[in-house]
Amino acid sequence: ISSFQVYIIQVSVGNHQWTVKHRYSDFHELHEKLVSEKKIDKNLLPPKKIIGKNSKSLVEKRQKELEVYLQTLLAKFPVTAPKVLSQFLHFHLYVS
């Protein structure tokens, strides 16, 4: 049985707050697009870990790292987020 972890990330933009749910592979796909299209530092995304990947402490640590990752991306694009990032964060549902 294959299992995977879904990370629930709190997003804050201005006075708006919401959560998004993504697997690590979704973050990796987003990151690859941003690295190629927007020249984001390829080392910005926390690395994928194989050993003990579903241990509670590792999941909590990675969730915090992914939150920092998203906040860093939002800080890099303070006016207009790239379309791929906006879609990933579901901006169309929350920010008008």
Backbone torsions as a table, in degrees:
resi	resn	phi	psi	omega
1	ILE	NA	125.6	178.4
2	SER	-91.0	132.0	176.9
3	SER	-123.8	154.0	178.3
4	PHE	-141.9	157.7	-177.8
5	GLN	-100.2	132.7	172.4
6	VAL	-104.7	127.5	-179.9
7	TYR	-96.5	130.0	178.2
8	ILE	-102.1	112.0	-171.9
9	ILE	-113.4	131.7	176.0
10	GLN	-82.6	127.1	178.7
11	VAL	-113.8	136.0	177.7
12	SER	-129.2	124.8	174.6
13	VAL	-136.2	114.2	-177.0
14	GLY	59.9	-128.3	179.4
15	ASN	-90.3	1.7	-177.5
16	HIS	-95.0	137.9	174.1
17	GLN	-137.5	139.3	175.8
18	TRP	-158.5	174.8	178.5
19	THR	-117.3	148.8	172.2
20	VAL	-123.8	151.0	-179.5
21	LYS	-123.2	121.2	-179.2
22	HIS	-145.2	151.0	171.1
23	ARG	-80.2	162.1	177.8
24	TYR	-58.2	-37.8	-179.0
25	SER	-60.3	-32.0	176.3
26	ASP	-65.8	-43.1	176.9
27	PHE	-61.8	-42.0	-179.2
28	HIS	-62.5	-43.4	179.3
29	GLU	-63.2	-45.0	176.2
30	LEU	-57.4	-48.0	-176.5
31	HIS	-61.0	-44.5	179.4
32	GLU	-58.3	-42.7	179.6
33	LYS	-65.1	-42.7	-178.9
34	LEU	-68.7	-35.4	177.6
35	VAL	-63.7	-44.5	-177.2
36	SER	-76.7	-39.1	-175.1
37	GLU	-87.2	-36.4	-171.4
38	LYS	-118.6	6.0	177.5
39	LYS	58.1	37.6	175.2
40	ILE	-68.9	146.0	177.4
41	ASP	-56.8	122.4	-176.2
42	LYS	-67.4	-16.7	179.2
43	ASN	-90.6	3.6	-177.0
44	LEU	-69.0	-37.0	-179.0
45	LEU	-74.5	131.5	176.1
46	PRO	-56.7	141.6	-176.2
47	PRO	-68.0	155.3	175.8
48	LYS	-78.7	132.2	179.2
49	LYS	-113.4	142.0	-178.1
50	ILE	-100.3	-48.9	-175.1
51	ILE	-70.8	126.9	176.4
52	GLY	62.3	30.3	-171.7
53	LYS	-63.9	-21.0	-179.9
54	ASN	-105.3	11.1	176.9
55	SER	-67.4	143.8	-174.9
56	LYS	-56.5	-43.6	-177.7
57	SER	-66.0	-39.6	179.0
58	LEU	-68.0	-41.0	178.8
59	VAL	-61.1	-45.3	179.4
60	GLU	-64.2	-41.7	179.6
61	LYS	-63.6	-46.9	-179.4
62	ARG	-64.9	-37.3	179.4
63	GLN	-60.1	-43.9	177.1
64	LYS	-62.5	-42.5	178.8
65	GLU	-63.0	-38.6	179.6
66	LEU	-70.5	-34.6	174.7
67	GLU	-62.6	-44.9	177.7
68	VAL	-61.6	-41.6	178.2
69	TYR	-56.5	-49.8	-178.5
70	LEU	-66.0	-41.1	178.3
71	GLN	-63.2	-37.0	177.0
72	THR	-64.3	-42.5	177.6
73	LEU	-62.4	-44.3	-180.0
74	LEU	-62.9	-35.7	177.9
75	ALA	-68.3	-31.6	179.6
76	LYS	-72.7	-24.3	-178.7
77	PHE	-124.9	68.2	-172.4
78	PRO	-67.8	-25.6	-176.8
79	VAL	-96.8	-56.2	-177.5
80	THR	-134.3	116.5	177.0
81	ALA	-75.0	145.2	175.0
82	PRO	-57.9	149.7	-176.1
83	LYS	-53.9	-42.6	-178.0
84	VAL	-62.3	-37.0	178.2
85	LEU	-72.5	-42.0	178.0
86	SER	-58.7	-42.5	179.2
87	GLN	-66.7	-42.3	179.9
88	PHE	-59.6	-39.1	-177.8
89	LEU	-89.5	1.2	178.9
90	HIS	59.1	37.6	178.9
91	PHE	-52.6	-38.4	-176.3
92	HIS	-60.4	-19.4	179.4
93	LEU	-89.3	-22.1	-168.5
94	TYR	-122.7	-31.1	-174.3
95	VAL	-112.8	126.6	180.0
96	SER	-109.1	NA	NA
